[in-house]
Amino acid sequence: MNSELSKQIDSGPEQMPAVTDYCVNCGGDNCGGGNACGSRCNLHSYNWLADIPGGFNENELVEVHFKNTRKSFYRNSAHLPLKIGDVVAVEANPGHDIGTVAMLGRLVKLQMKRANLRQDFELLRVFRKAKEQDLQRFAEAKAKEVDTMIRSRKIAVDLGLKMKIGDVEYQGDGNKAIFYYIADERVDFRQLIKVLAEVFKIRVEMKQIGARQEAGRIGGIGPCGRPLCCASWMTNFVSVATSAARYQDISLNPQKLAGQCAKLKCCMNFEVDSYVEATKQLPPRDIPLETVDGTYYHFKTDIFKKEMTYSTDKRIPANLVVLSAERVLEVIELNAAGEKPEKLLPNADDRKKEHMAFGDILGQDAINRFDKKKKKKNKKSQPKKQQAQVKEEKSVEKAEDRPQDGSERRPRNNAKRNRGRRENRERNNDNRNGKNMEAPKQPEG
Protein backbone atom coordinates (compact mmCIF):
# COMPACT_ATOMS: atom_id res chain seq x y z
CA MET A 1 0.00 0.00 0.00
CA ASN A 2 1.25 3.46 -0.84
CA SER A 3 2.65 5.21 2.20
CA GLU A 4 1.09 8.52 1.12
CA LEU A 5 -2.36 6.92 1.06
CA SER A 6 -1.81 5.43 4.49
CA LYS A 7 -0.91 8.87 5.83
CA GLN A 8 -4.09 10.27 4.34
CA ILE A 9 -6.13 7.47 5.87
CA ASP A 10 -4.71 8.22 9.33
CA SER A 11 -4.96 12.00 9.13
CA GLY A 12 -8.11 12.37 7.04
CA PRO A 13 -8.70 14.20 3.77
CA GLU A 14 -8.00 17.61 5.29
CA GLN A 15 -4.22 17.15 5.16
CA MET A 16 -3.72 16.77 1.43
CA PRO A 17 -0.16 17.00 0.06
CA ALA A 18 0.93 20.32 -1.36
CA VAL A 19 1.06 20.81 -5.12
CA THR A 20 4.81 21.15 -5.26
CA ASP A 21 5.43 18.04 -3.10
CA TYR A 22 3.04 15.70 -4.86
CA CYS A 23 3.78 13.26 -7.64
CA VAL A 24 1.03 11.81 -9.80
CA ASN A 25 2.69 8.41 -9.75
CA CYS A 26 4.22 7.77 -6.35
CA GLY A 27 2.59 10.44 -4.23
CA GLY A 28 5.91 12.15 -3.56
CA ASP A 29 7.50 9.20 -1.69
CA ASN A 30 9.96 7.97 -4.28
CA CYS A 31 10.95 11.08 -6.17
CA GLY A 32 10.46 13.94 -3.79
CA GLY A 33 7.57 15.38 -5.76
CA GLY A 34 7.43 17.34 -8.96
CA ASN A 35 6.75 14.32 -11.17
CA ALA A 36 10.41 13.35 -11.30
CA CYS A 37 10.02 9.63 -10.67
CA GLY A 38 9.70 6.67 -12.94
CA SER A 39 7.29 5.33 -15.45
CA ARG A 40 3.95 7.11 -14.90
CA CYS A 41 5.21 10.68 -14.82
CA ASN A 42 5.33 10.76 -18.61
CA LEU A 43 1.65 11.76 -18.41
CA HIS A 44 2.45 14.93 -16.50
CA SER A 45 1.75 18.20 -18.33
CA TYR A 46 2.68 21.70 -17.27
CA ASN A 47 -0.26 24.08 -16.96
CA TRP A 48 1.22 27.14 -18.67
CA LEU A 49 -2.13 28.99 -18.45
CA ALA A 50 -2.28 28.87 -14.65
CA ASP A 51 -0.70 32.27 -13.97
CA ILE A 52 -2.20 34.17 -16.93
CA PRO A 53 -4.78 36.77 -15.80
CA GLY A 54 -8.17 37.13 -17.44
CA GLY A 55 -9.84 33.88 -16.45
CA PHE A 56 -7.84 31.62 -18.79
CA ASN A 57 -7.59 29.02 -16.04
CA GLU A 58 -11.30 29.05 -15.16
CA ASN A 59 -12.95 25.97 -16.60
CA GLU A 60 -15.02 23.02 -15.38
CA LEU A 61 -12.94 20.42 -17.19
CA VAL A 62 -10.59 18.28 -15.10
CA GLU A 63 -8.00 15.71 -16.17
CA VAL A 64 -7.65 12.79 -13.75
CA HIS A 65 -4.89 10.18 -13.80
CA PHE A 66 -5.18 6.57 -12.69
CA LYS A 67 -2.89 3.55 -12.68
CA ASN A 68 -1.00 2.26 -15.74
CA THR A 69 -0.94 5.52 -17.73
CA ARG A 70 -4.74 5.56 -17.75
CA LYS A 71 -6.32 9.00 -17.72
CA SER A 72 -9.72 10.44 -18.39
CA PHE A 73 -11.54 13.77 -18.46
CA TYR A 74 -14.32 14.83 -16.12
CA ARG A 75 -16.56 17.79 -15.46
CA ASN A 76 -16.39 19.65 -12.15
CA SER A 77 -20.09 20.44 -12.12
CA ALA A 78 -20.12 21.01 -8.33
CA HIS A 79 -17.40 23.70 -8.67
CA LEU A 80 -15.18 22.11 -6.05
CA PRO A 81 -11.99 24.03 -5.14
CA LEU A 82 -9.59 21.54 -6.71
CA LYS A 83 -5.89 21.82 -7.28
CA ILE A 84 -3.31 19.63 -8.97
CA GLY A 85 -2.51 16.63 -6.77
CA ASP A 86 -5.89 16.31 -5.07
CA VAL A 87 -7.23 12.77 -4.70
CA VAL A 88 -10.85 12.80 -5.89
CA ALA A 89 -13.75 10.41 -6.24
CA VAL A 90 -15.13 10.46 -9.78
CA GLU A 91 -18.11 8.88 -11.45
CA ALA A 92 -17.66 5.42 -12.96
CA ASN A 93 -19.88 2.90 -14.66
CA PRO A 94 -20.88 1.46 -12.26
CA GLY A 95 -19.90 2.94 -8.91
CA HIS A 96 -17.08 5.41 -8.41
CA ASP A 97 -13.33 5.47 -8.96
CA ILE A 98 -10.42 7.12 -7.15
CA GLY A 99 -7.91 9.17 -9.12
CA THR A 100 -5.54 12.12 -8.91
CA VAL A 101 -6.11 15.56 -10.44
CA ALA A 102 -3.36 16.22 -12.99
CA MET A 103 -4.68 19.19 -14.98
CA LEU A 104 -7.19 22.01 -14.55
CA GLY A 105 -8.53 24.87 -16.63
CA ARG A 106 -8.73 25.54 -20.33
CA LEU A 107 -5.62 23.50 -21.04
CA VAL A 108 -7.70 20.37 -20.43
CA LYS A 109 -9.75 21.24 -23.50
CA LEU A 110 -6.58 21.25 -25.59
CA GLN A 111 -5.62 17.92 -24.09
CA MET A 112 -8.98 16.50 -25.12
CA LYS A 113 -8.42 17.74 -28.66
CA ARG A 114 -5.01 16.12 -28.71
CA ALA A 115 -6.50 12.81 -27.51
CA ASN A 116 -8.85 12.75 -30.57
CA LEU A 117 -11.93 11.97 -28.52
CA ARG A 118 -15.19 11.28 -30.27
CA GLN A 119 -17.79 13.99 -30.49
CA ASP A 120 -20.28 11.91 -28.53
CA PHE A 121 -17.77 11.37 -25.69
CA GLU A 122 -19.66 11.62 -22.41
CA LEU A 123 -17.98 13.61 -19.67
CA LEU A 124 -18.59 12.08 -16.26
CA ARG A 125 -18.71 14.07 -13.04
CA VAL A 126 -16.32 14.67 -10.19
CA PHE A 127 -18.22 13.66 -7.07
CA ARG A 128 -16.05 14.97 -4.24
CA LYS A 129 -12.62 15.02 -2.76
CA ALA A 130 -11.71 11.58 -1.48
CA LYS A 131 -12.80 10.99 2.09
CA GLU A 132 -11.26 8.70 4.65
CA GLN A 133 -13.68 5.89 3.87
CA ASP A 134 -12.96 6.21 0.12
CA LEU A 135 -9.22 6.01 0.66
CA GLN A 136 -9.60 3.03 3.00
CA ARG A 137 -11.68 1.12 0.50
CA PHE A 138 -9.32 2.03 -2.35
CA ALA A 139 -6.31 0.79 -0.36
CA GLU A 140 -8.03 -2.53 0.32
CA ALA A 141 -8.78 -2.96 -3.38
CA LYS A 142 -5.17 -2.19 -4.39
CA ALA A 143 -3.90 -4.77 -1.91
CA LYS A 144 -5.70 -7.52 -3.85
CA GLU A 145 -4.21 -6.66 -7.27
CA VAL A 146 -1.06 -8.82 -7.14
CA ASP A 147 -2.86 -11.92 -5.87
CA THR A 148 -5.61 -11.45 -8.46
CA MET A 149 -3.06 -11.19 -11.27
CA ILE A 150 -1.27 -14.41 -10.26
CA ARG A 151 -4.48 -16.38 -9.94
CA SER A 152 -5.83 -15.05 -13.25
CA ARG A 153 -2.67 -16.16 -15.02
CA LYS A 154 -3.17 -19.70 -13.78
CA ILE A 155 -6.78 -19.63 -14.93
CA ALA A 156 -5.74 -18.46 -18.41
CA VAL A 157 -3.19 -21.28 -18.65
CA ASP A 158 -5.77 -23.86 -17.57
CA LEU A 159 -8.13 -22.63 -20.30
CA GLY A 160 -5.36 -22.97 -22.90
CA LEU A 161 -5.35 -19.31 -23.92
CA LYS A 162 -2.22 -17.92 -25.61
CA MET A 163 -2.11 -14.69 -23.69
CA LYS A 164 -0.23 -13.11 -20.82
CA ILE A 165 -2.00 -11.08 -18.13
CA GLY A 166 0.46 -8.33 -17.28
CA ASP A 167 -1.37 -6.34 -14.62
CA VAL A 168 -4.68 -5.88 -12.82
CA GLU A 169 -6.22 -2.55 -11.82
CA TYR A 170 -9.08 -2.43 -9.37
CA GLN A 171 -11.63 0.34 -9.43
CA GLY A 172 -11.74 2.66 -6.42
CA ASP A 173 -14.81 1.02 -4.90
CA GLY A 174 -13.52 -2.53 -5.56
CA ASN A 175 -16.52 -3.59 -7.68
CA LYS A 176 -14.69 -3.73 -11.00
CA ALA A 177 -11.23 -4.67 -12.25
CA ILE A 178 -9.36 -4.10 -15.52
CA PHE A 179 -7.16 -6.99 -16.68
CA TYR A 180 -4.31 -5.87 -18.98
CA TYR A 181 -3.08 -8.64 -21.26
CA ILE A 182 -0.65 -9.18 -24.14
CA ALA A 183 -1.35 -11.51 -27.04
CA ASP A 184 0.25 -11.98 -30.45
CA GLU A 185 -2.98 -13.11 -32.06
CA ARG A 186 -6.70 -12.80 -31.53
CA VAL A 187 -7.90 -14.49 -28.33
CA ASP A 188 -11.41 -15.62 -27.47
CA PHE A 189 -11.58 -14.85 -23.76
CA ARG A 190 -15.36 -15.03 -23.25
CA GLN A 191 -15.02 -18.13 -21.10
CA LEU A 192 -12.18 -16.46 -19.19
CA ILE A 193 -14.37 -13.47 -18.32
CA LYS A 194 -17.06 -15.76 -16.91
CA VAL A 195 -14.58 -17.67 -14.78
CA LEU A 196 -12.90 -14.49 -13.46
CA ALA A 197 -16.22 -12.89 -12.59
CA GLU A 198 -17.31 -16.02 -10.77
CA VAL A 199 -14.06 -16.44 -8.85
CA PHE A 200 -13.43 -12.82 -7.80
CA LYS A 201 -17.09 -11.66 -7.60
CA ILE A 202 -16.38 -8.50 -9.62
CA ARG A 203 -17.11 -7.01 -13.01
CA VAL A 204 -14.32 -7.83 -15.44
CA GLU A 205 -12.94 -5.66 -18.26
CA MET A 206 -10.20 -6.99 -20.56
CA LYS A 207 -7.83 -4.48 -22.13
CA GLN A 208 -5.14 -5.46 -24.60
CA ILE A 209 -1.82 -3.61 -24.56
CA GLY A 210 1.22 -3.88 -26.78
CA ALA A 211 4.75 -4.95 -25.96
CA ARG A 212 5.91 -1.34 -25.87
CA GLN A 213 3.22 -0.39 -23.37
CA GLU A 214 4.22 -3.37 -21.26
CA ALA A 215 7.87 -2.31 -21.26
CA GLY A 216 6.86 1.23 -20.36
CA ARG A 217 4.76 -0.04 -17.48
CA ILE A 218 7.59 -2.16 -16.08
CA GLY A 219 10.40 0.33 -16.81
CA GLY A 220 14.12 -0.30 -16.99
CA ILE A 221 17.45 0.99 -18.31
CA GLY A 222 18.18 1.04 -22.02
CA PRO A 223 21.51 0.21 -23.73
CA CYS A 224 22.28 3.95 -23.76
CA GLY A 225 22.39 3.95 -19.96
CA ARG A 226 19.27 6.10 -19.54
CA PRO A 227 15.73 5.14 -18.43
CA LEU A 228 13.51 3.79 -21.17
CA CYS A 229 11.85 6.47 -23.27
CA CYS A 230 8.52 4.64 -23.09
CA ALA A 231 8.75 4.74 -19.29
CA SER A 232 9.89 8.35 -18.90
CA TRP A 233 8.35 10.69 -21.49
CA MET A 234 6.81 8.91 -24.50
CA THR A 235 3.03 8.69 -24.66
CA ASN A 236 2.36 7.88 -28.33
CA PHE A 237 4.02 4.87 -29.93
CA VAL A 238 4.67 5.05 -33.67
CA SER A 239 5.44 1.93 -35.69
CA VAL A 240 9.15 1.44 -36.46
CA ALA A 241 10.26 -0.13 -39.75
CA THR A 242 13.57 -1.65 -40.77
CA SER A 243 13.88 1.06 -43.43
CA ALA A 244 14.81 3.47 -40.62
CA ALA A 245 17.91 1.34 -39.98
CA ARG A 246 18.79 1.25 -43.68
CA TYR A 247 18.59 5.02 -44.03
CA GLN A 248 20.98 5.43 -41.10
CA ASP A 249 23.37 2.69 -42.31
CA ILE A 250 22.81 0.65 -39.16
CA SER A 251 23.71 -3.02 -39.23
CA LEU A 252 20.56 -5.14 -39.54
CA ASN A 253 21.34 -7.19 -36.46
CA PRO A 254 18.09 -8.17 -34.71
CA GLN A 255 19.77 -8.39 -31.31
CA LYS A 256 21.01 -4.80 -31.52
CA LEU A 257 17.95 -3.32 -33.17
CA ALA A 258 15.47 -4.80 -30.68
CA GLY A 259 14.70 -3.18 -27.35
CA GLN A 260 13.59 -4.70 -24.08
CA CYS A 261 10.10 -5.17 -25.52
CA ALA A 262 11.55 -7.43 -28.28
CA LYS A 263 10.39 -4.86 -30.85
CA LEU A 264 12.44 -2.43 -32.92
CA LYS A 265 13.77 0.43 -30.80
CA CYS A 266 11.65 3.57 -30.85
CA CYS A 267 14.76 5.76 -30.88
CA MET A 268 15.47 4.67 -34.45
CA ASN A 269 12.76 7.08 -35.56
CA PHE A 270 14.23 10.07 -33.76
CA GLU A 271 16.91 10.99 -36.35
CA VAL A 272 15.71 9.21 -39.45
CA ASP A 273 14.26 12.42 -40.95
CA SER A 274 17.65 14.15 -40.76
CA TYR A 275 19.29 11.21 -42.51
CA VAL A 276 16.67 11.18 -45.24
CA GLU A 277 17.11 14.90 -45.94
CA ALA A 278 20.90 14.57 -45.98
CA THR A 279 20.74 11.55 -48.30
CA LYS A 280 18.78 13.57 -50.88
CA GLN A 281 21.82 15.83 -51.34
CA LEU A 282 24.12 12.91 -52.20
CA PRO A 283 24.58 11.27 -55.63
CA PRO A 284 22.96 7.88 -56.27
CA ARG A 285 24.85 4.87 -54.98
CA ASP A 286 23.95 2.37 -57.68
CA ILE A 287 25.91 4.14 -60.45
CA PRO A 288 29.48 2.78 -60.92
CA LEU A 289 32.31 5.17 -61.73
CA GLU A 290 34.26 4.48 -64.92
CA THR A 291 37.94 5.45 -65.12
CA VAL A 292 40.88 4.59 -67.31
CA ASP A 293 42.24 2.32 -64.57
CA GLY A 294 38.96 0.42 -64.16
CA THR A 295 35.46 0.49 -62.72
CA TYR A 296 34.73 1.51 -59.13
CA TYR A 297 31.64 0.47 -57.17
CA HIS A 298 30.06 2.09 -54.16
CA PHE A 299 31.16 0.60 -50.83
CA LYS A 300 29.93 2.93 -48.04
CA THR A 301 28.83 6.50 -47.38
CA ASP A 302 29.42 8.98 -44.58
CA ILE A 303 26.20 10.94 -44.88
CA PHE A 304 26.95 13.99 -42.75
CA LYS A 305 30.56 14.34 -43.96
CA LYS A 306 29.29 13.94 -47.53
CA GLU A 307 32.02 11.45 -48.33
CA MET A 308 31.60 8.27 -50.40
CA THR A 309 33.97 5.32 -50.50
CA TYR A 310 34.37 3.28 -53.69
CA SER A 311 35.97 -0.13 -54.27
CA THR A 312 37.17 -1.95 -57.37
CA ASP A 313 35.23 -5.04 -56.27
CA LYS A 314 31.50 -5.25 -55.63
CA ARG A 315 31.67 -7.70 -52.76
CA ILE A 316 34.89 -7.01 -50.86
CA PRO A 317 36.75 -3.79 -50.02
CA ALA A 318 39.61 -3.56 -52.51
CA ASN A 319 41.61 -0.45 -53.47
CA LEU A 320 39.28 1.82 -51.48
CA VAL A 321 39.10 5.45 -52.56
CA VAL A 322 37.35 8.15 -50.52
CA LEU A 323 35.72 10.89 -52.58
CA SER A 324 33.65 13.92 -51.79
CA ALA A 325 30.09 14.11 -53.07
CA GLU A 326 31.05 16.93 -55.46
CA ARG A 327 33.81 14.82 -57.01
CA VAL A 328 31.44 11.86 -57.45
CA LEU A 329 28.91 14.06 -59.25
CA GLU A 330 31.70 15.38 -61.46
CA VAL A 331 32.84 11.87 -62.45
CA ILE A 332 29.25 10.81 -63.13
CA GLU A 333 28.81 13.80 -65.47
CA LEU A 334 32.05 12.91 -67.26
CA ASN A 335 30.92 9.29 -67.71
CA ALA A 336 27.55 10.47 -69.02
CA ALA A 337 29.39 12.58 -71.61
CA GLY A 338 31.45 9.56 -72.68
CA GLU A 339 34.67 10.59 -70.95
CA LYS A 340 36.73 8.62 -68.48
CA PRO A 341 39.07 10.39 -66.06
CA GLU A 342 42.49 8.93 -65.49
CA LYS A 343 41.89 8.55 -61.78
CA LEU A 344 39.10 9.16 -59.35
CA LEU A 345 40.95 11.59 -57.13
CA PRO A 346 40.94 15.17 -58.38
CA ASN A 347 44.76 15.46 -58.21
CA ALA A 348 47.05 13.29 -60.26
CA ASP A 349 49.48 12.72 -57.38
CA ASP A 350 46.72 11.11 -55.24
CA ARG A 351 47.78 13.12 -52.28
CA LYS A 352 45.96 12.28 -49.14
CA LYS A 353 43.53 14.63 -47.59
CA GLU A 354 45.21 16.77 -45.00
CA HIS A 355 43.64 16.47 -41.60
CA MET A 356 43.66 19.78 -39.82
CA ALA A 357 44.99 19.62 -36.33
CA PHE A 358 42.94 20.84 -33.48
CA GLY A 359 42.90 24.62 -33.34
CA ASP A 360 41.88 26.84 -30.50
CA ILE A 361 38.95 28.78 -31.95
CA LEU A 362 38.86 31.32 -29.14
CA GLY A 363 42.57 32.06 -29.42
CA GLN A 364 43.30 30.88 -25.92
CA ASP A 365 46.15 28.63 -24.92
CA ALA A 366 45.98 25.66 -22.61
CA ILE A 367 45.39 26.25 -18.93
CA ASN A 368 48.70 24.64 -18.00
CA ARG A 369 50.72 26.78 -20.37
CA PHE A 370 52.57 28.37 -17.44
CA ASP A 371 53.40 24.99 -15.92
CA LYS A 372 55.71 23.99 -18.73
CA LYS A 373 59.38 24.51 -17.95
CA LYS A 374 61.58 26.05 -20.57
CA LYS A 375 64.29 23.70 -21.69
CA LYS A 376 67.85 25.01 -22.03
CA LYS A 377 69.05 24.98 -25.58
CA ASN A 378 72.10 22.86 -26.23
CA LYS A 379 74.63 24.46 -28.48
CA LYS A 380 75.67 21.11 -29.91
CA SER A 381 72.17 20.39 -31.07
CA GLN A 382 71.93 23.74 -32.86
CA PRO A 383 72.60 23.74 -36.58
CA LYS A 384 75.78 25.30 -37.91
CA LYS A 385 73.97 28.23 -39.47
CA GLN A 386 72.40 29.12 -36.17
CA GLN A 387 75.74 28.86 -34.35
CA ALA A 388 77.33 31.17 -36.92
CA GLN A 389 74.51 33.64 -36.48
CA VAL A 390 75.04 33.63 -32.70
CA LYS A 391 78.75 34.30 -33.15
CA GLU A 392 78.01 37.23 -35.44
CA GLU A 393 75.62 38.70 -32.89
CA LYS A 394 78.27 38.42 -30.16
CA SER A 395 80.87 40.11 -32.34
CA VAL A 396 78.45 42.95 -33.05
CA GLU A 397 77.83 43.38 -29.32
CA LYS A 398 81.61 43.57 -28.68
CA ALA A 399 81.98 46.20 -31.38
CA GLU A 400 79.19 48.24 -29.84
CA ASP A 401 80.89 48.08 -26.42
CA ARG A 402 84.05 49.73 -27.78
CA PRO A 403 84.23 53.53 -27.30
CA GLN A 404 83.69 55.48 -30.50
CA ASP A 405 85.85 58.56 -29.53
CA GLY A 406 89.14 56.72 -30.15
CA SER A 407 90.02 56.39 -26.47
CA GLU A 408 91.34 53.16 -25.06
CA ARG A 409 88.94 50.56 -23.88
CA ARG A 410 88.62 50.28 -20.13
CA PRO A 411 90.08 47.02 -18.83
CA ARG A 412 87.57 44.59 -17.50
CA ASN A 413 87.70 43.54 -13.87
CA ASN A 414 89.04 40.01 -14.13
CA ALA A 415 90.41 39.80 -10.58
CA LYS A 416 88.69 36.57 -9.74
CA ARG A 417 89.79 34.88 -12.94
CA ASN A 418 93.40 36.04 -12.51
CA ARG A 419 93.42 34.94 -8.88
CA GLY A 420 92.28 31.45 -9.86
CA ARG A 421 94.93 31.21 -12.53
CA ARG A 422 97.60 32.33 -10.09
CA GLU A 423 96.55 29.72 -7.52
CA ASN A 424 96.61 26.95 -10.11
CA ARG A 425 100.07 28.05 -11.26
CA GLU A 426 101.45 28.04 -7.70
CA ARG A 427 99.95 24.65 -6.99
CA ASN A 428 101.59 23.19 -10.09
CA ASN A 429 104.98 24.67 -9.14
CA ASP A 430 104.76 23.21 -5.64
CA ASN A 431 104.02 19.79 -7.02
CA ARG A 432 106.90 20.02 -9.46
CA ASN A 433 109.39 21.17 -6.77
CA GLY A 434 108.30 18.40 -4.41
CA LYS A 435 109.08 15.76 -6.99
CA ASN A 436 112.57 17.17 -7.57
CA MET A 437 113.39 17.27 -3.83
CA GLU A 438 112.75 13.54 -3.34
CA ALA A 439 115.93 11.55 -2.64
CA PRO A 440 117.01 9.17 -5.34
CA LYS A 441 116.74 5.51 -4.53
CA GLN A 442 120.04 3.66 -3.72
CA PRO A 443 120.79 0.63 -5.83
CA GLU A 444 120.74 -2.67 -3.93
CA GLY A 445 123.94 -4.55 -3.21
C-alpha positions, 0 to 999 in steps of 0.5 A: 500500500502506498505510504502517502495513502496510508498517511491520508487514511490516518490524518483524514482528507483535510491534510492533502499534500501540497502541489509542489510536493506531490507526484502523480505516480508515487505520491511524492514518496519515491521522487520527492515530488514534482513528477520526477520519478519513474514510469507514470510521470510521462503523463504529466503536463505543465499548466502554462495557463495557470498564472495568466490573468483574465480567467484563462484558467477558469474551466469546469474540465478536469484531467484525472490520472489513474494507474498504468498511464490511464487518464480520463476527463471529467466535469467539475459540475459542483465547482469544487476548489480543486488543485493539482494533486488532489485525490478525488472520487469520480463517477464510474460505470458502475460505482465510483473510482479514485484518481488524482487531479493532474490538470485544470482549466482551459488547457484540459480542453486542448488535451482532449483535442489532442487525444482525438476523442469522439464527439459523442464522448460523455464527460462524467462528473467529479463527485467529491474530494476523497474521504477517509472511507474512500481512501480506506476502500481504495487501499483494500482494493489495491492490496488484492491486485497482485494476488488477483493477477497471479491467480488469473494467469493460472486460470488463463493457462488452464483454459489454454489461452495464448495470452499473458496477463500483465497487470490488474487494476481495481476500481476505487470502490472494488466492484470492478477490475481491468485486466491488462493482457498481451497476445500476439494473435486474436484471443477468445476470452469469453469463457475467461471473463465468466470464470474471473467474474465467478471467482473474484465476484467483480465485473471484469474488463479486458484491455489489450496492450502492446509490448511497448506499453508493457515495457513502459509499465515495467520500466528499466534501463536502455543500452544507452544507460538512460531510463527507457523512453517509453517509461519516462516521457513517451506517450504515443508509440509510432510503428518502427520499420527496418527502413529506418535502420537502412537510411541510417546505415545501421547493421541489420542485427536483430539483437542490436535493433530490438529493445527490451520489448523485443520490438524495434527500438523507438529511438530509431525514428528520432533521427531518421528524418535528418538522414533522409534529408541529408541523403537527398543531397548525395549522388545515387549509390547504384551508379558505378564510376568508370575510369581509365584504370577500371570500374569503381563500385560504391562501398559505403557513405558517410552521410553527414561528412558527404564522403563516399567510399568506392571499391574496385570489387562489388563484394569485398573492399579492394583499393578503397578510394574516398571521394567527396560528393562533389567529385562523385557528381563530377565523375558521373557527369564525365561518364555520361558525356562519354569521358573517363578520367584517369583517376578518381581523385581530383589530383594526379598525385593522389595526395591524401587529404590533410587532416587539420589539427585541433585549433583553438577557436577562441585564441586561448592557450591551454590552462597549464601553459605556465606549468611547462618549464623552458628547456635550455638549448644545447649548443651542440644540437643547434645547426651550424647556421644558427651557431654562426649567427650567434657568433656574429651577434656576439661580435656585433655586441663587442663592437658596440661596447668599444668607445667610438671617440678613439680612447682606449677601452677600459680594462675589464675587472678580471680579478677573480679569474686572474686569482684562480689562474695564479693559484693553479700556477702556484699549486703546479709549481709546488708539485713540481718542486716536491718531486725534484726534492725527493731523494734518489733511490740507492741501488741494492747490493 
